[in-house]
């Protein structure tokens, strides 16, 4: 049964996912992950851009600015959405988004899907669609928001404990350490560990969770005591 997309409303928050067709692997090496990160950042823009030209512009600005000011490269994007959280998995992407322009989520997901697919198909000499139609769920309240944020950051558990969603988490200490060191999500930045800080808007989420320590505590408690997705069947995207 096909999931019906919600009506996207400005200033509302949505959990969106983008999955490879037939669960094909969409990130095959570290460069693919970096390209994916760059894509969700740069394509969050009403302007027509190419990754190649944006990279040239950033390199030009870095040459102008001295080393101490390179973190202050001006952001010239006209945003479609605010990216509140993300997680990249080998065959899919999770995003927590707040729409700030009319049709912002639809346009953002279209640009990311087409842009990354163009890169991936050229690199791996393939043709055709790379992604299924994206799915999204409206976040209805604070408790759902906390649960979805935690689930997004907990998604990589399946890389070290396959079947955890059905059987629970066996080694919670190992899982928590793995999540804190997983590079391809916004969790490290939420904990105050600089990873991809320019990609996400974290102030709102951290305020709700009680800061970096509150975020860490929430994830730890969820992993230790609520590590079965079947407890939340209607408010998250798998």
DRENMARSE-502982 format. One record per residue (C-alpha): residue number from 0; residue in one letter; x, y negated, z. Coordinates in steps of 0.5 Angstrom, whole numbers, plus 500, padded with zeros to 3 digits. Example, Ala and Ser with C-alpha at 12.3 -4.5 7.8 and 13.67 -1.06 7.14 Angstrom:
<r zakol="0" vomar="a" u="525" v="509" w="516"/>
<r zakol="1" vomar="s" u="527" v="502" w="514"/>
This chain:
<r zakol="0" vomar="x" u="500" v="500" w="500"/>
<r zakol="1" vomar="x" u="503" v="493" w="498"/>
<r zakol="2" vomar="x" u="504" v="488" w="503"/>
<r zakol="3" vomar="x" u="500" v="482" w="502"/>
<r zakol="4" vomar="x" u="504" v="475" w="503"/>
<r zakol="5" vomar="x" u="502" v="470" w="508"/>
<r zakol="6" vomar="x" u="500" v="463" w="506"/>
<r zakol="7" vomar="x" u="507" v="459" w="507"/>
<r zakol="8" vomar="x" u="505" v="453" w="511"/>
<r zakol="9" vomar="x" u="510" v="447" w="512"/>
<r zakol="10" vomar="x" u="514" v="448" w="519"/>
<r zakol="11" vomar="x" u="511" v="455" w="521"/>
<r zakol="12" vomar="x" u="516" v="460" w="522"/>
<r zakol="13" vomar="x" u="517" v="467" w="518"/>
<r zakol="14" vomar="x" u="521" v="473" w="518"/>
<r zakol="15" vomar="x" u="523" v="475" w="511"/>
<r zakol="16" vomar="x" u="526" v="481" w="508"/>
<r zakol="17" vomar="x" u="529" v="482" w="501"/>
<r zakol="18" vomar="x" u="531" v="490" w="500"/>
<r zakol="19" vomar="x" u="535" v="493" w="494"/>
<r zakol="20" vomar="x" u="530" v="497" w="489"/>
<r zakol="21" vomar="x" u="530" v="504" w="491"/>
<r zakol="22" vomar="x" u="534" v="502" w="497"/>
<r zakol="23" vomar="x" u="540" v="501" w="492"/>
<r zakol="24" vomar="x" u="546" v="498" w="496"/>
<r zakol="25" vomar="x" u="547" v="491" w="495"/>
<r zakol="26" vomar="x" u="553" v="490" w="499"/>
<r zakol="27" vomar="x" u="559" v="494" w="497"/>
<r zakol="28" vomar="x" u="565" v="491" w="499"/>
<r zakol="29" vomar="x" u="567" v="485" w="503"/>
<r zakol="30" vomar="x" u="567" v="480" w="498"/>
<r zakol="31" vomar="x" u="559" v="482" w="496"/>
<r zakol="32" vomar="x" u="558" v="480" w="503"/>
<r zakol="33" vomar="x" u="561" v="473" w="503"/>
<r zakol="34" vomar="x" u="558" v="472" w="496"/>
<r zakol="35" vomar="x" u="551" v="473" w="500"/>
<r zakol="36" vomar="x" u="553" v="469" w="505"/>
<r zakol="37" vomar="x" u="555" v="463" w="501"/>
<r zakol="38" vomar="x" u="548" v="465" w="497"/>
<r zakol="39" vomar="x" u="543" v="464" w="502"/>
<r zakol="40" vomar="x" u="547" v="457" w="504"/>
<r zakol="41" vomar="x" u="548" v="454" w="497"/>
<r zakol="42" vomar="x" u="541" v="456" w="494"/>
<r zakol="43" vomar="x" u="537" v="453" w="500"/>
<r zakol="44" vomar="x" u="537" v="447" w="496"/>
<r zakol="45" vomar="x" u="531" v="444" w="492"/>
<r zakol="46" vomar="x" u="537" v="442" w="487"/>
<r zakol="47" vomar="x" u="539" v="446" w="481"/>
<r zakol="48" vomar="x" u="546" v="449" w="483"/>
<r zakol="49" vomar="x" u="551" v="454" w="481"/>
<r zakol="50" vomar="x" u="555" v="457" w="486"/>
<r zakol="51" vomar="x" u="561" v="456" w="481"/>
<r zakol="52" vomar="x" u="560" v="449" w="481"/>
<r zakol="53" vomar="x" u="559" v="448" w="489"/>
<r zakol="54" vomar="x" u="565" v="452" w="490"/>
<r zakol="55" vomar="x" u="569" v="447" w="486"/>
<r zakol="56" vomar="x" u="566" v="441" w="489"/>
<r zakol="57" vomar="x" u="567" v="444" w="496"/>
<r zakol="58" vomar="x" u="575" v="445" w="494"/>
<r zakol="59" vomar="x" u="575" v="438" w="492"/>
<r zakol="60" vomar="x" u="573" v="435" w="498"/>
<r zakol="61" vomar="x" u="577" v="440" w="502"/>
<r zakol="62" vomar="x" u="583" v="437" w="498"/>
<r zakol="63" vomar="x" u="581" v="430" w="500"/>
<r zakol="64" vomar="x" u="580" v="431" w="508"/>
<r zakol="65" vomar="x" u="586" v="433" w="512"/>
<r zakol="66" vomar="x" u="586" v="439" w="516"/>
<r zakol="67" vomar="x" u="583" v="437" w="522"/>
<r zakol="68" vomar="x" u="576" v="434" w="519"/>
<r zakol="69" vomar="x" u="575" v="440" w="514"/>
<r zakol="70" vomar="x" u="569" v="442" w="518"/>
<r zakol="71" vomar="x" u="566" v="435" w="517"/>
<r zakol="72" vomar="x" u="565" v="436" w="509"/>
<r zakol="73" vomar="x" u="558" v="433" w="508"/>
<r zakol="74" vomar="x" u="552" v="437" w="507"/>
<r zakol="75" vomar="x" u="549" v="434" w="500"/>
<r zakol="76" vomar="x" u="543" v="439" w="500"/>
<r zakol="77" vomar="x" u="536" v="438" w="500"/>
<r zakol="78" vomar="x" u="533" v="444" w="504"/>
<r zakol="79" vomar="x" u="528" v="448" w="502"/>
<r zakol="80" vomar="x" u="528" v="452" w="509"/>
<r zakol="81" vomar="x" u="531" v="452" w="515"/>
<r zakol="82" vomar="x" u="535" v="459" w="516"/>
<r zakol="83" vomar="x" u="534" v="460" w="524"/>
<r zakol="84" vomar="x" u="537" v="467" w="524"/>
<r zakol="85" vomar="x" u="540" v="472" w="519"/>
<r zakol="86" vomar="x" u="542" v="479" w="518"/>
<r zakol="87" vomar="x" u="545" v="483" w="512"/>
<r zakol="88" vomar="x" u="545" v="490" w="512"/>
<r zakol="89" vomar="x" u="548" v="495" w="506"/>
<r zakol="90" vomar="x" u="541" v="495" w="502"/>
<r zakol="91" vomar="x" u="537" v="489" w="505"/>
<r zakol="92" vomar="x" u="537" v="482" w="508"/>
<r zakol="93" vomar="x" u="533" v="480" w="514"/>
<r zakol="94" vomar="x" u="532" v="472" w="515"/>
<r zakol="95" vomar="x" u="528" v="468" w="520"/>
<r zakol="96" vomar="x" u="526" v="462" w="516"/>
<r zakol="97" vomar="x" u="522" v="455" w="518"/>
<r zakol="98" vomar="x" u="519" v="452" w="511"/>
<r zakol="99" vomar="x" u="520" v="445" w="511"/>
<r zakol="100" vomar="x" u="518" v="444" w="503"/>
<r zakol="101" vomar="x" u="512" v="446" w="500"/>
<r zakol="102" vomar="x" u="513" v="453" w="497"/>
<r zakol="103" vomar="x" u="520" v="453" w="500"/>
<r zakol="104" vomar="x" u="520" v="460" w="502"/>
<r zakol="105" vomar="x" u="518" v="462" w="495"/>
<r zakol="106" vomar="x" u="523" v="458" w="492"/>
<r zakol="107" vomar="x" u="529" v="460" w="496"/>
<r zakol="108" vomar="x" u="527" v="467" w="496"/>
<r zakol="109" vomar="x" u="527" v="467" w="488"/>
<r zakol="110" vomar="x" u="533" v="463" w="488"/>
<r zakol="111" vomar="x" u="537" v="468" w="493"/>
<r zakol="112" vomar="x" u="535" v="474" w="489"/>
<r zakol="113" vomar="x" u="536" v="472" w="482"/>
<r zakol="114" vomar="x" u="543" v="468" w="484"/>
<r zakol="115" vomar="x" u="546" v="474" w="488"/>
<r zakol="116" vomar="x" u="543" v="479" w="483"/>
<r zakol="117" vomar="x" u="546" v="475" w="477"/>
<r zakol="118" vomar="x" u="553" v="476" w="481"/>
<r zakol="119" vomar="x" u="552" v="483" w="483"/>
<r zakol="120" vomar="x" u="550" v="486" w="476"/>
<r zakol="121" vomar="x" u="556" v="482" w="472"/>
<r zakol="122" vomar="x" u="561" v="485" w="477"/>
<r zakol="123" vomar="x" u="558" v="492" w="477"/>
<r zakol="124" vomar="x" u="556" v="492" w="470"/>
<r zakol="125" vomar="x" u="549" v="494" w="471"/>
<r zakol="126" vomar="x" u="542" v="491" w="468"/>
<r zakol="127" vomar="x" u="535" v="490" w="471"/>
<r zakol="128" vomar="x" u="532" v="488" w="477"/>
<r zakol="129" vomar="x" u="537" v="488" w="484"/>
<r zakol="130" vomar="x" u="531" v="487" w="489"/>
<r zakol="131" vomar="x" u="524" v="489" w="490"/>
<r zakol="132" vomar="x" u="519" v="483" w="491"/>
<r zakol="133" vomar="x" u="521" v="480" w="498"/>
<r zakol="134" vomar="x" u="516" v="481" w="504"/>
<r zakol="135" vomar="x" u="514" v="476" w="510"/>
<r zakol="136" vomar="x" u="510" v="476" w="516"/>
<r zakol="137" vomar="x" u="508" v="469" w="520"/>
<r zakol="138" vomar="x" u="511" v="469" w="527"/>
<r zakol="139" vomar="x" u="505" v="467" w="531"/>
<r zakol="140" vomar="x" u="508" v="465" w="538"/>
<r zakol="141" vomar="x" u="514" v="465" w="542"/>
<r zakol="142" vomar="x" u="514" v="472" w="545"/>
<r zakol="143" vomar="x" u="513" v="475" w="537"/>
<r zakol="144" vomar="x" u="519" v="470" w="536"/>
<r zakol="145" vomar="x" u="523" v="472" w="541"/>
<r zakol="146" vomar="x" u="522" v="480" w="539"/>
<r zakol="147" vomar="x" u="523" v="478" w="532"/>
<r zakol="148" vomar="x" u="530" v="475" w="533"/>
<r zakol="149" vomar="x" u="532" v="480" w="537"/>
<r zakol="150" vomar="x" u="530" v="485" w="532"/>
<r zakol="151" vomar="x" u="534" v="482" w="526"/>
<r zakol="152" vomar="x" u="540" v="482" w="531"/>
<r zakol="153" vomar="x" u="539" v="489" w="533"/>
<r zakol="154" vomar="x" u="538" v="491" w="526"/>
<r zakol="155" vomar="x" u="546" v="494" w="525"/>
<r zakol="156" vomar="x" u="545" v="499" w="530"/>
<r zakol="157" vomar="x" u="543" v="504" w="525"/>
<r zakol="158" vomar="x" u="550" v="503" w="522"/>
<r zakol="159" vomar="x" u="553" v="507" w="528"/>
<r zakol="160" vomar="x" u="546" v="511" w="531"/>
<r zakol="161" vomar="x" u="542" v="513" w="525"/>
<r zakol="162" vomar="x" u="535" v="515" w="527"/>
<r zakol="163" vomar="x" u="535" v="510" w="533"/>
<r zakol="164" vomar="x" u="528" v="507" w="531"/>
<r zakol="165" vomar="x" u="525" v="514" w="532"/>
<r zakol="166" vomar="x" u="530" v="517" w="538"/>
<r zakol="167" vomar="x" u="532" v="511" w="542"/>
<r zakol="168" vomar="x" u="539" v="509" w="543"/>
<r zakol="169" vomar="x" u="544" v="514" w="546"/>
<r zakol="170" vomar="x" u="550" v="509" w="547"/>
<r zakol="171" vomar="x" u="548" v="502" w="549"/>
<r zakol="172" vomar="x" u="555" v="500" w="551"/>
<r zakol="173" vomar="x" u="558" v="502" w="545"/>
<r zakol="174" vomar="x" u="552" v="499" w="541"/>
<r zakol="175" vomar="x" u="552" v="492" w="544"/>
<r zakol="176" vomar="x" u="559" v="492" w="543"/>
<r zakol="177" vomar="x" u="558" v="493" w="536"/>
<r zakol="178" vomar="x" u="553" v="488" w="535"/>
<r zakol="179" vomar="x" u="557" v="483" w="538"/>
<r zakol="180" vomar="x" u="563" v="484" w="533"/>
<r zakol="181" vomar="x" u="558" v="485" w="527"/>
<r zakol="182" vomar="x" u="560" v="479" w="522"/>
<r zakol="183" vomar="x" u="554" v="479" w="517"/>
<r zakol="184" vomar="x" u="549" v="476" w="522"/>
<r zakol="185" vomar="x" u="548" v="470" w="526"/>
<r zakol="186" vomar="x" u="548" v="473" w="533"/>
<r zakol="187" vomar="x" u="556" v="471" w="534"/>
<r zakol="188" vomar="x" u="554" v="464" w="532"/>
<r zakol="189" vomar="x" u="548" v="465" w="537"/>
<r zakol="190" vomar="x" u="553" v="467" w="542"/>
<r zakol="191" vomar="x" u="558" v="461" w="541"/>
<r zakol="192" vomar="x" u="563" v="465" w="537"/>
<r zakol="193" vomar="x" u="564" v="461" w="531"/>
<r zakol="194" vomar="x" u="562" v="465" w="525"/>
<r zakol="195" vomar="x" u="558" v="462" w="520"/>
<r zakol="196" vomar="x" u="555" v="456" w="524"/>
<r zakol="197" vomar="x" u="553" v="452" w="518"/>
<r zakol="198" vomar="x" u="548" v="457" w="515"/>
<r zakol="199" vomar="x" u="543" v="457" w="521"/>
<r zakol="200" vomar="x" u="540" v="452" w="525"/>
<r zakol="201" vomar="x" u="540" v="455" w="532"/>
<r zakol="202" vomar="x" u="538" v="449" w="537"/>
<r zakol="203" vomar="x" u="531" v="451" w="537"/>
<r zakol="204" vomar="x" u="532" v="458" w="538"/>
<r zakol="205" vomar="x" u="537" v="457" w="543"/>
<r zakol="206" vomar="x" u="532" v="453" w="547"/>
<r zakol="207" vomar="x" u="527" v="458" w="547"/>
<r zakol="208" vomar="x" u="532" v="464" w="549"/>
<r zakol="209" vomar="x" u="535" v="459" w="555"/>
<r zakol="210" vomar="x" u="542" v="458" w="551"/>
<r zakol="211" vomar="x" u="547" v="463" w="549"/>
<r zakol="212" vomar="x" u="547" v="467" w="555"/>
<r zakol="213" vomar="x" u="540" v="467" w="555"/>
<r zakol="214" vomar="x" u="540" v="470" w="548"/>
<r zakol="215" vomar="x" u="545" v="475" w="550"/>
<r zakol="216" vomar="x" u="541" v="477" w="556"/>
<r zakol="217" vomar="x" u="535" v="478" w="551"/>
<r zakol="218" vomar="x" u="539" v="482" w="546"/>
<r zakol="219" vomar="x" u="542" v="487" w="552"/>
<r zakol="220" vomar="x" u="535" v="488" w="555"/>
<r zakol="221" vomar="x" u="532" v="490" w="549"/>
<r zakol="222" vomar="x" u="537" v="495" w="547"/>
<r zakol="223" vomar="x" u="537" v="498" w="554"/>
<r zakol="224" vomar="x" u="530" v="498" w="555"/>
<r zakol="225" vomar="x" u="526" v="497" w="549"/>
<r zakol="226" vomar="x" u="530" v="500" w="543"/>
<r zakol="227" vomar="x" u="524" v="503" w="540"/>
<r zakol="228" vomar="x" u="521" v="499" w="534"/>
<r zakol="229" vomar="x" u="515" v="503" w="534"/>
<r zakol="230" vomar="x" u="513" v="499" w="540"/>
<r zakol="231" vomar="x" u="512" v="493" w="535"/>
<r zakol="232" vomar="x" u="509" v="496" w="529"/>
<r zakol="233" vomar="x" u="505" v="490" w="527"/>
<r zakol="234" vomar="x" u="510" v="484" w="528"/>
<r zakol="235" vomar="x" u="516" v="486" w="525"/>
<r zakol="236" vomar="x" u="519" v="488" w="518"/>
<r zakol="237" vomar="x" u="523" v="494" w="518"/>
